[in-house]
Amino acid sequence: MKPVKPDGGTGRPASILVVDDTLANLQVLAGMLKDRGYKVRPVPSGKLALLAARREPRT
């Protein structure tokens, strides 16, 4: 079985905004998702996540 590339048919990696206030959790999650081909946008707080989502809603 061939793994599916997480690009949503756009040819670009899908982007995931990862939010956690524990740095170790962000590092683990970001690493796992990057290894699977996603573009990861890690942020350490809900406030920063809202700013990031407004700045780049679909990257």
Summary of the structure (lengths in Angstrom):
residues: 59
radius of gyration: 12.4
end to end distance: 28.4
largest distance: 40.2
contacts: 124
relative contact order: 0.23
helix: 39%
strand: 17%
